[in-house]
């Protein structure tokens, strides 16, 4: 999937169908001069329904579809015949889609399961025909109910990627390179900051045909929670990850400080982020000789409050241990 095809935010105007009018028909037949009321009910207006689809990974298919309208219910007929219901309109969305009211920004629903359906705008009810209003004192009612109008809403769809592991790091920390090495994903890679402009997903193939999903989001910079840089726009994509993998390059001026800045940005964005399992990968460690690595390890043991590993995506070092550790963390029994 190219970056241009990754769409994780769209606004849509939805309108359900109006209910059909009830009929005020009076029965007429040869030799039956006054057959009485026999007007049928109007049909229901069509619903607007959101449906989860596990085969979708983006909202790109809705990028140019800004208005969705359902069909109107048909009017009632004679001989108590009910009008047909309006055609429902389905909007297929990827799992992890959050539905907001565009005006208030309140969260209305979330789609997290394949096939899950939510009626976001109900079709109007059809009006009752005149035969419902027949009584001993009014045996030929010449009126019927009109149909109820449908609903109209402006909604915003936001995609929060459903992945097992979220990659967190500063720009140019090597996240895209790592993703390209441990998965079949082909993210854009270059030697400058903000190469990644959209989130990337990759599936890691583990032992015995097991797999897990890793999400790489654009790099975070200090102040991201206040809107600096571009990483803040995508922080929601790692809200659902059960495990966070922090990538800090071995040539960073201060590895511990970089990790603490990243942790603080996540805390300021959403304090619940700190409840997730965390693992630190010291990337580009092929630049370290044994003596430097031992010296760095001694310092990290004292100051880091999370498990860490030395890896090198380019030199293919420590990647098997990284996969083993991530798999262990993802499948750890929850503490009671």
C-alpha positions, -999 to 999 in steps of 0.1 A, spaced: 0 0 0 14 34 -10 14 63 14 -10 82 -8 -36 54 -5 -35 54 33 -64 75 45 -73 74 82 -97 103 85 -128 112 65 -159 133 70 -192 120 56 -228 134 54 -253 105 59 -291 107 53 -315 78 59 -346 74 39 -381 89 47 -409 66 56 -436 61 30 -471 76 34 -500 55 46 -528 51 21 -563 67 27 -578 44 0 -615 33 4 -624 -1 -9 -645 -2 -41 -658 -33 -58 -687 -43 -80 -718 -48 -59 -700 -34 -28 -708 3 -28 -692 12 5 -664 -13 13 -648 8 39 -611 18 44 -584 -5 31 -554 18 28 -521 0 36 -491 13 56 -461 30 42 -427 13 41 -398 20 63 -371 43 50 -336 28 44 -310 28 72 -274 39 69 -254 10 84 -217 8 92 -202 -27 88 -167 -39 99 -146 -55 72 -114 -73 82 -101 -71 46 -99 -33 47 -69 -15 61 -77 21 52 -106 45 46 -93 53 11 -125 39 -5 -145 67 12 -121 95 4 -143 108 -24 -176 96 -12 -188 125 10 -226 119 8 -244 86 15 -282 85 11 -305 56 17 -337 49 -2 -372 62 8 -400 39 18 -427 33 -7 -463 46 0 -490 22 11 -515 8 -14 -550 -4 -16 -562 -37 -1 -540 -30 30 -509 -36 10 -478 -23 27 -453 -2 8 -418 -16 3 -390 -6 26 -363 18 13 -330 3 4 -304 3 32 -270 17 25 -239 -1 39 -206 17 46 -178 -8 49 -150 3 73 -118 -13 86 -116 -27 121 -105 -1 145 -127 27 131 -140 53 155 -172 72 146 -176 107 159 -202 134 156 -185 160 134 -201 189 152 -196 179 189 -166 155 183 -183 131 207 -175 94 201 -207 76 189 -194 41 182 -164 20 175 -161 -9 150 -137 -36 163 -151 -69 149 -155 -83 114 -191 -82 103 -202 -59 132 -230 -37 121 -241 -4 135 -271 16 123 -258 52 123 -290 68 109 -323 50 112 -348 52 84 -381 69 91 -411 48 100 -439 44 75 -472 60 82 -502 39 91 -530 34 65 -566 46 71 -579 12 81 -560 15 114 -583 44 123 -616 28 117 -639 28 147 -676 24 156 -680 62 154 -658 67 123 -663 39 99 -648 56 68 -617 76 79 -604 95 49 -570 102 64 -538 83 70 -505 90 86 -476 106 67 -442 89 69 -416 100 94 -387 118 78 -353 101 79 -322 113 99 -293 134 87 -259 135 104 -224 147 97 -200 120 110 -163 117 111 -146 84 107 -111 79 123 -91 48 119 -71 35 149 -49 7 135 -54 -27 152 -18 -40 156 -1 -60 183 31 -40 185 35 -2 180 69 12 170 78 44 188 108 66 182 122 99 170 125 106 133 153 87 116 156 62 145 154 32 120 118 22 125 110 18 88 142 -1 82 134 -25 111 98 -30 97 112 -38 63 136 -64 77 113 -83 100 82 -81 78 73 -81 42 63 -44 43 81 -20 20 80 14 37 98 44 22 134 45 37 159 74 34 186 91 54 165 121 65 139 129 90 102 123 85 106 98 57 75 81 70 45 104 65 18 77 70 16 47 93 28 14 79 17 -21 89 38 -53 87 31 -89 96 60 -106 114 63 -143 106 73 -161 138 82 -198 145 57 -225 136 37 -203 112 27 -179 140 24 -142 132 19 -108 148 13 -73 134 36 -44 139 26 -7 132 52 19 124 40 55 128 58 87 118 85 98 142 76 117 173 95 148 183 96 166 216 63 186 219 43 162 198 15 160 223 10 198 217 10 194 180 46 198 170 59 177 141 36 152 124 38 122 147 11 136 170 -15 131 143 -9 94 143 -5 87 181 -40 73 181 -28 44 160 -8 30 189 -35 34 215 -48 -1 207 -14 -18 207 -8 -41 237 30 -37 234 51 -7 226 86 -11 210 107 20 216 135 24 191 165 45 202 196 46 180 230 36 195 245 69 183 220 90 203 236 117 225 217 103 255 197 71 251 180 73 285 169 109 279 155 101 244 135 72 259 122 95 287 112 122 262 92 96 242 76 82 273 66 117 284 50 126 250 29 94 253 19 102 288 8 137 279 -12 124 249 -29 97 269 -17 85 304 -31 51 297 -3 45 272 21 39 301 1 9 312 12 -10 281 41 -35 280 73 -17 269 105 -29 253 135 -8 242 155 -17 211 189 0 208 191 2 170 222 6 148 242 -13 174 265 -27 147 284 6 152 294 -5 187 324 -26 194 323 -50 224 340 -26 248 315 3 240 286 -21 242 297 -33 276 301 2 288 267 12 275 251 -18 290 264 -10 324 250 25 322 216 14 309 212 -13 336 214 15 362 191 41 345 166 23 323 133 11 339 123 -12 311 139 -43 293 161 -35 264 179 -53 235 207 -44 212 198 -48 175 209 -39 140 185 -41 111 212 -36 85 236 -62 100 207 -85 110 219 -87 146 196 -94 175 164 -97 154 156 -133 164 160 -124 201 137 -93 194 110 -115 179 113 -140 207 109 -113 233 80 -96 216 62 -129 212 67 -137 248 53 -103 259 23 -106 236 14 -140 249 22 -134 286 -6 -146 309 -23 -115 324 -16 -109 361 -47 -116 383 
